[in-house]
Amino acid sequence: MPRLGDDIDDYCTKCKRTTDHSVAAMAGEEAVKVLCRTCNTEHKYRHNRSGKMEMTTEEAFQKVLASVTGQMSGTNAPPKEKKKKKLS
């Protein structure tokens, strides 16, 4: 049972992920508003339901790897080189 000011996990639509929040308002024994501790946005408590699946660890790793190497995951082709324009 959360209390006012307690830490709670919830989905933040501004951060687009589950983050730590602080309980900002209560109605009886239930949290109704929370404050995101990452972006400081106050919003209604969503019970950590986003409607989207969080990325798995493997998906996150592949996304970072693709951004670093410039390749899509699963391909072994070297990155394409850009053609240089000749100045006349």
C-alpha positions in Angstrom: 0.0 0.0 0.0 1.7 3.2 -1.1 1.9 6.4 1.0 2.3 10.0 -0.1 5.9 10.6 -1.2 6.7 6.9 -1.6 8.6 5.6 -4.7 6.6 3.7 -7.2 7.2 2.4 -10.8 4.9 3.8 -13.5 4.8 4.4 -17.2 5.7 7.9 -18.2 4.4 9.1 -21.5 6.9 11.9 -21.7 9.9 9.6 -21.1 8.2 6.8 -23.1 9.2 4.1 -20.6 8.7 2.8 -17.1 10.5 5.0 -14.6 10.7 5.7 -10.9 7.9 8.0 -9.7 6.9 9.6 -6.3 3.3 9.4 -5.2 1.9 13.0 -5.4 -1.8 12.5 -4.5 -3.8 9.8 -2.9 -7.6 9.0 -2.9 -8.2 6.8 0.1 -5.6 4.1 0.0 -4.8 4.4 -3.7 -2.3 6.6 -5.6 -4.0 8.8 -8.1 -1.2 11.2 -9.2 2.5 10.6 -9.5 5.6 12.7 -10.2 8.2 11.2 -12.6 11.6 11.4 -11.0 13.3 11.5 -14.4 11.5 14.4 -16.2 9.5 15.9 -13.2 6.2 15.6 -15.0 3.2 15.0 -12.8 0.5 12.8 -14.3 -2.3 10.4 -13.2 -1.2 7.0 -11.9 -1.4 4.5 -14.8 -0.7 1.3 -12.8 2.4 0.9 -15.0 0.3 0.1 -18.1 1.6 1.6 -21.3 -0.2 -0.4 -24.0 3.2 -1.1 -25.5 5.7 -3.9 -24.8 9.0 -2.8 -23.2 12.1 -3.7 -25.2 13.8 -6.9 -24.1 17.5 -6.8 -23.2 18.4 -8.5 -26.4 16.4 -5.9 -28.5 18.0 -3.0 -26.7 21.4 -4.5 -27.2 20.8 -5.0 -31.0 19.4 -1.4 -31.3 22.6 0.0 -29.7 24.8 -2.3 -31.7 23.1 -1.2 -34.9 23.5 2.5 -34.1 27.2 2.1 -33.3 28.1 -0.1 -36.3 25.7 1.5 -38.7 24.3 -1.9 -39.6 20.9 -3.4 -39.1 21.0 -6.5 -36.8 21.2 -9.8 -38.6 23.2 -8.5 -41.6 26.9 -9.2 -42.1 27.4 -6.7 -45.0 29.9 -3.9 -44.4 28.4 -0.4 -44.1 28.0 1.4 -47.4 30.5 4.2 -48.2 29.3 7.6 -49.3 30.2 8.7 -52.8 32.3 11.9 -52.8 31.5 14.6 -55.2 34.2 16.1 -57.3 34.6 19.8 -57.2 35.0 21.5 -60.5 
